[in-house]
Amino acid sequence: MKINGKKLKSIAESASLAPEQLAESLVPAGLGAGEALSALRNWMAERNHPRARSGHIAALAQALGVKPADFCRYVSTTRFVRGSDRKVGLVTEMIRGMPVDRAMAALQFNPKRAAVSVRKTLMAAVADAEQAQADIAALVVAESRVDGGPLIKRFKAKDRGRAHQILKRTSHIIVGVEEKN
């Protein structure tokens, strides 16, 4: 889970709670007073450091009087997928911003090989959201991107004793879903 800083900031403003007051609710969840305020400011600025744990998110939700799904993004990552990031990127761009049910259908009938891996990653993100009691019908693909992974280097024998290098590319798929308000 990641915290959506914009939503957290708007919910805190509507509840008329200052960051200092919210940071006090994080102290029982395992952060020190100074750490809690620093972490909260980072989360509101869309920086995910330190990484928000489920206890921190539950404490924030209780202090704000809302569900965690109101300000969280459920993210799933699949690493070291065999396939270039350019080819997988075409599939991830296609589903960005779609409702989850439409994205699942689009991926199921997409002929590209990368659609299988992206669909599994999306299903994992939806399962995380379902476990946190999010409304599955209101989920939207908020984040879908691909990062390049390490290259697997191989050599192919060629004529006159030469060898040509073959680069087998890998990629990391990141898919995040949120509830649409």
Secondary structure in CASP SS format (residue, H / E / C, confidence):
PFRMAT SS
TARGET T0000
AUTHOR 0000-0000-0000
METHOD secondary structure of the structure
MODEL  1
M C 1.00
K E 1.00
I E 1.00
N C 1.00
G H 1.00
K H 1.00
K H 1.00
L H 1.00
K H 1.00
S H 1.00
I H 1.00
A H 1.00
E H 1.00
S H 1.00
A C 1.00
S C 1.00
L C 1.00
A C 1.00
P H 1.00
E H 1.00
Q H 1.00
L H 1.00
A H 1.00
E H 1.00
S H 1.00
L H 1.00
V H 1.00
P H 1.00
A H 1.00
G C 1.00
L C 1.00
G C 1.00
A H 1.00
G H 1.00
E H 1.00
A H 1.00
L H 1.00
S H 1.00
A H 1.00
L H 1.00
R H 1.00
N H 1.00
W H 1.00
M H 1.00
A C 1.00
E C 1.00
R C 1.00
N C 1.00
H C 1.00
P C 1.00
R C 1.00
A C 1.00
R C 1.00
S H 1.00
G H 1.00
H H 1.00
I H 1.00
A H 1.00
A H 1.00
L H 1.00
A H 1.00
Q H 1.00
A H 1.00
L H 1.00
G C 1.00
V C 1.00
K C 1.00
P H 1.00
A H 1.00
D H 1.00
F C 1.00
C E 1.00
R E 1.00
Y E 1.00
V E 1.00
S E 1.00
T E 1.00
T E 1.00
R E 1.00
F E 1.00
V E 1.00
R E 1.00
G C 1.00
S C 1.00
D H 1.00
R H 1.00
K H 1.00
V H 1.00
G H 1.00
L H 1.00
V H 1.00
T H 1.00
E H 1.00
M H 1.00
I H 1.00
R C 1.00
G C 1.00
M C 1.00
P E 1.00
V H 1.00
D H 1.00
R H 1.00
A H 1.00
M H 1.00
A H 1.00
A H 1.00
L H 1.00
Q H 1.00
F C 1.00
N C 1.00
P C 1.00
K C 1.00
R C 1.00
A H 1.00
A H 1.00
V H 1.00
S H 1.00
V H 1.00
R H 1.00
K H 1.00
T H 1.00
L H 1.00
M H 1.00
A H 1.00
A H 1.00
V H 1.00
A H 1.00
D H 1.00
A H 1.00
E H 1.00
Q H 1.00
A C 1.00
Q C 1.00
A C 1.00
D C 1.00
I H 1.00
A H 1.00
A H 1.00
L E 1.00
V E 1.00
V E 1.00
A E 1.00
E E 1.00
S E 1.00
R E 1.00
V E 1.00
D E 1.00
G E 1.00
G C 1.00
P C 1.00
L C 1.00
I E 1.00
K E 1.00
R E 1.00
F E 1.00
K E 1.00
A E 1.00
K C 1.00
D H 1.00
R H 1.00
G H 1.00
R C 1.00
A E 1.00
H E 1.00
Q E 1.00
I E 1.00
L E 1.00
K E 1.00
R C 1.00
T E 1.00
S E 1.00
H E 1.00
I E 1.00
I E 1.00
V E 1.00
G E 1.00
V E 1.00
E E 1.00
E E 1.00
K C 1.00
N C 1.00
END
